[in-house]
Amino acid sequence: MVDTPNRLMDEFSRLMTDAAGMAQGVRREAENVVKAQFERMMRDMDIVSRDEFEAVKAMAIAARDDNEKLMARIAELESKLNRS
């Protein structure tokens, strides 16, 4: 008889441990589903990634710098032409 309450507590403890493990599994699965849905929605909206944005930004900065250099060069050449 003395063994019955301990056994009952052991079974209850095991049940709670299993329930906690199952709850974590359900949580992970729900997170994965939400993440997949969010990624699909973002892909469907044609939103660029941060890496793509940074690459295009760097290209635009380089193009602007090249344009400024070319404009300075043109101004210098026009100045030389006008002096002649």
N, C-alpha and C positions, 0 to 999 in steps of 0.2 A: 504493500500500500504506500509506503514511503517513496517508492520509486515513481509512482504515477504523477505527482505534481511536477517533478523534475522533467519527466518525459514530456508532459504537456507543455512545459515552458520551452523545452528544446524544440518541439514541433512548431510552436508558435514563433520562436525565434527564427527557425529555418523558413517558415512561411513569410515572415516579414523581410528576410534577406532576399528571398526569391522575388517578392513583390517589388522591392527597391530596385533590384537588377532589371526586372521587366520594365519598370517605369523609366529607367535610364535608357533602355533600348528604344522605347517608344519615343522618348525625347529626341534621341539621336536621329531616328527615322523621320520625325516631324521636321527637324532642322534641315535634314537633307532634302526633303520635299520642298520646303519653303525656299531654300537656296537654289534649287534647280528651277523652280518657277520664276524666281527673281531674275536669274541669269537669262532664262528664255525671254522674259519680258524686256529686259535691257537689250538683248540681241535683236528682238523684233522692232525696237524703237530706233535702231541704228545709232546708238550712242557709242562714241569712241572710248577706248580705254585711255587711262592716264598716260601710258607709254606712247600710244599713237599720238595723243595730243601734244606731248612734249617733243616728239620727233618733228611734227609739223611746225610747232612753234620755233624750234631751232632752225629749221629750213627757212622760215619766214624772216627770222632775224638775220641769217646769213645773206638772204636775197636783198634785204634792205641795206645791209652794209655794202654789198657789191654795187647796188644801185647808187648809193651815196658816193662811192669811189669813182664810179663811171661818170656821174654828174660833175664831180670835181675835175676829172680828167677832160671832159668836154669843155668845161668853162676855161680851163688852162689852154687847151688847143684853140678855142675861139679867141682868147685873149692874144695869143701869138699871131693868129691870122689878122686880127684887127691892127696889130702893131706894124705889120709888114706893109 
